[in-house]
Amino acid sequence: MHAVCRAVDCGGSKISSTIVVDQSNKANFRTIQAAIDSIKPNNAQWVKIQINAGVYKEKVQIPTEKPCIFLQGQGKQVTTITNNDHNAPNTSSTFTAFANNLAASEITFKNSYGIIQRLNMHRNERHFGIRDPSLAARISGDKCAFYNCNFIGFQDTVWDERGRHYFQNCLFEGAVDFIFGAGQSFYQDCVLNATALGSITAQGRASTSDQSGFVFEGGSVVGSGVGNSLLGRAYRSCSRVIFHKTALAPVVEPVGWDAWNYTNKISEDCKQIYAESAFSSLRLSVQDQVRTLRNVLLGRRN
């Protein structure tokens, strides 16, 4: 397993048992949820769920009492979890993780409802369409890590709700606030694909004591749709997002950011922190801020 997932509260890096999921009858389970349900509550050692190739049309939830789970797909091109629920953010997500100490690798998490919206918009050359929350993933546990995964949707693709999270070499696709929430999260070498007019992030830091924030280091922002995109807009009054050494395609609006509902409502002790090293006009030193926030997000001392 990856070094970042060697949590001491899961017994180190050793896998205690492996459960195999396959859509044939030749594995332990045919559905991912059945495999998760089989794990005993309050498990204290890593359990690996090997998800073989296939399109799994189900909603998957890992409850709080099921920590220390490692989901391993056979490849993000061939292992997909998908659903088409929408409207309510707290119920529509294809994949929901409330448990701490989760790791996932080589899986595509998709909400197909948003894909239909996007295709209709492109077909009619429209910049706006019916927009409903249609989450591919909701991540609410602490110490969760995702490697080489895809997150595909349209609006609110990933709810990075709360906790410390790490994403490496992942693809995020959507149009409206497709990475949002108040997670304390680090995105390493990820690709963000804006598929229609909208905003990539909507970060929800609410106070100066709130340690949440999104850092995107490396990777790229690209566009495959109609209309440009903001890097982010303020979901709460102390919203904090940083892009560092990220390749920004022309799909990014030159203004970069929007205060949304907090224009002229920001106090001096709670300023939104938006920065991107590709633009010359910054509110603070990018290098110092990235170093400080990155250390906070990864639990390091300055």
Secondary structure as GFF3:
##gff-version 3
##sequence-region A 1 302
A	DSSP	three_ten_helix	3	5	.	.	.	ID=ss1
A	DSSP	three_ten_helix	8	10	.	.	.	ID=ss2
A	DSSP	beta_strand	15	21	.	.	.	ID=ss3
A	DSSP	alpha_helix	32	37	.	.	.	ID=ss4
A	DSSP	beta_strand	46	51	.	.	.	ID=ss5
A	DSSP	beta_strand	54	57	.	.	.	ID=ss6
A	DSSP	beta_strand	60	62	.	.	.	ID=ss7
A	DSSP	beta_strand	69	73	.	.	.	ID=ss8
A	DSSP	beta_strand	79	83	.	.	.	ID=ss9
A	DSSP	beta_strand	95	97	.	.	.	ID=ss10
A	DSSP	beta_strand	102	105	.	.	.	ID=ss11
A	DSSP	beta_strand	108	111	.	.	.	ID=ss12
A	DSSP	alpha_helix	112	123	.	.	.	ID=ss13
A	DSSP	beta_strand	137	139	.	.	.	ID=ss14
A	DSSP	beta_strand	144	147	.	.	.	ID=ss15
A	DSSP	beta_strand	150	152	.	.	.	ID=ss16
A	DSSP	beta_strand	158	160	.	.	.	ID=ss17
A	DSSP	beta_strand	164	168	.	.	.	ID=ss18
A	DSSP	beta_strand	171	181	.	.	.	ID=ss19
A	DSSP	beta_strand	184	188	.	.	.	ID=ss20
A	DSSP	beta_strand	191	203	.	.	.	ID=ss21
A	DSSP	beta_strand	213	217	.	.	.	ID=ss22
A	DSSP	beta_strand	220	234	.	.	.	ID=ss23
A	DSSP	beta_strand	240	244	.	.	.	ID=ss24
A	DSSP	beta_strand	247	248	.	.	.	ID=ss25
A	DSSP	beta_strand	257	258	.	.	.	ID=ss26
A	DSSP	three_ten_helix	260	262	.	.	.	ID=ss27
A	DSSP	beta_strand	273	276	.	.	.	ID=ss28
A	DSSP	alpha_helix	286	297	.	.	.	ID=ss29
###
